[in-house]
Amino acid sequence: MILFAFLGVVFIFLALGLVRTQVTARRLAGLSWEDLLTKLEPVETEGIAAVAAEYLNPGRSQMGMKPEPIWNMIGRAEGLSRMRANSDVLIALATYAQRWSLDQGVIVAEQMRRDGMALRRAVVGIGLGMTCGYGKGRVPSYIHEAASAYYLMRLRLLALYGASHSALYLSLENAL
């Protein structure tokens, strides 16, 4: 009986998360390009890039940085929250770019959606590890994954705008 209750709670949690994601995506899809840029929250771009570089380009020492410094480099819980919020805006900006670059825009938007899902999974893992201790040993890996997913989303979006709409590229780069 307890197992069914637990599974029910998990199902409800997942369903609410899916509904929230869909509502957010629909709301952002109706905004203008300028409005989307104003939705972007500032993040620790250099710190995120450094953490992502360590994760995406492994060297002999797979964990060169310790957990506390990487947590600080991404801006701690506030930075993680901002990355999560920005991920939806970045996807909306990629979807917006489909207006003038349909083929490439569709592909990049889908890649960014996958990166966004990786970011969400990592955020959940970090939250579970830090609040209730479930998977606490994996938290540094989740931090690396979150930073890497956000970093890739940012790079993909900038490359898309650089290739398809250079007039907006500089404004986007400054906003990011």
N, C-alpha and C positions, 0 to 999 in steps of 0.2 A: 504494500500500500504506500509506503514512504517513497519507494522507487517511482511509482506512477505520479505521485505528487511532485517529486523533484523533476521528472521529465515534463510534466505539465507546466511547471514554472519556467523551465528552460525554453520550452516551445513558445510560451507567451512572450518571454524576453526576446527571442529571435524574431517573432512576428512583429513586435512593437518596433524593433530596430529596423526591420525592413520597411515598415510603413513610414517611419521617420525619414529614412533615406529617400524614399520615393517622393514624399511631400517636399523635402528640401530641394531635390532635383527639379521638381516641377516649378517651385517658387523661383529658383535661380534662373531657370530657362526663360522666364518672362522678363528678366531684367535687361537693360541696355548694357553695352560694353563698359561704359563709364561707371554705371552703377555696380557692375561686377568688380571692377577695380577697387571701388571704395569698400567693398566687402572684405577685401584681403586684410588680414591682420599681420602686423610685423612679427617676424620670427628671426631666430639666430641663424642667419643664412651661412655664415662662415663656420660656425660650430657644427651645424647639420652637415655641411659639405665635408668637414674633416672626419666626422663619425662615419658618414657614408663611404668616404674614400677608404677608410680602414676596412670596412665590411666588404666593399665591392672589389678591392684590390688586396687580397690577403698576402701577407709576407710570411717570413719564417715564423714569426711570433703571431699567432692568430689573434691574440688579445693583447695588443700593445697598450691600449688605454684601459684603465681600471673603471669599474662601474660608476663610481661617484663623479669623476671628471666628465664622463660622457653624458651623464644625467644633467650635469651643470651646463655642458656645451649646447645641449638642445633647448635649454631654458626651463628645465625641470617640468613639473606638471603643467604649468602655464604654457610653456612652449609646446608641449605635446598636445594640449588642447587646441592651441592655435593652428598647429599643423593639421590636426584632424578637421577643424573648421575650414581651413584654407583648401583642403583637398577637394571638397565639394565645389568650391569656387573655381579651382583650377580645371576641374572636369567641365564645368559650365563654360569656361573660357575656351576650352578645346572644342566643345560642341558649337559654340558661337563661330569658331573659325571654319566650321563645315560650310558656312554660307559662301565662301569664296574658294575653298579648297576641299571639295567633297571627298575625293578619294583618300588623300593623305589625312584629312581631318577625321574621317571615320576611323581609320586605323589608329591614329594617335589617341583619339578619345577612348577607344576600347582598351588600348594599352594602359592609359591613365586610370581607367576604371579598375583594372586589375591591380595596378599599383595602389589605388585607393583602398581596395579590399585588403591587401596585405597590410596597409597602414592601420586599418580598423582592427584586424586580427591582432596586430602587435599591441595596439592600445588596450584591447581587452586583456591580453596576456600580462601586460604591465600592471593594469589595474588589479587583476586577480592576484598577481604575485606580491604586490605592495600592500593590498588591503587585507586579504585573508591568508596570505602565505602560500596559496596554491601555485606551484611552479616558480617559487621565489628564485631558484637557481637559474632559471631561464630569462629572468628580467633583463640582464645586460644584452642578451641576444635579441630580445624583443625591442630594446631601445635602438640597437643597430638596425634592425629591420624597419622600424618606423622611420628613422632618419633616412635610410636608403630609399625607401618607397617615396617619401616626400621629395628627396633630392632628384630622383628619376622623373617624377611628375613635373617638377620645375624645369628640368633640362628638356624634357619632351615638348613641353608647352613653348618654351623659348625657341626651340628648333623649328617647331611648326610655324610660329609667327615669323621667324626669321626667313623661312623659305617661302611663305605664302602671302604675308602682308607686312612688309618691312616698315610701312608708315606707322603701324601700331606697335612695332617691336620695341622701340626705345621706351615708350610709355609703359609697356608691360614690364620690361626689365627693371625700370625704376620702381615700379609698384611692388615687384617681388623682392 
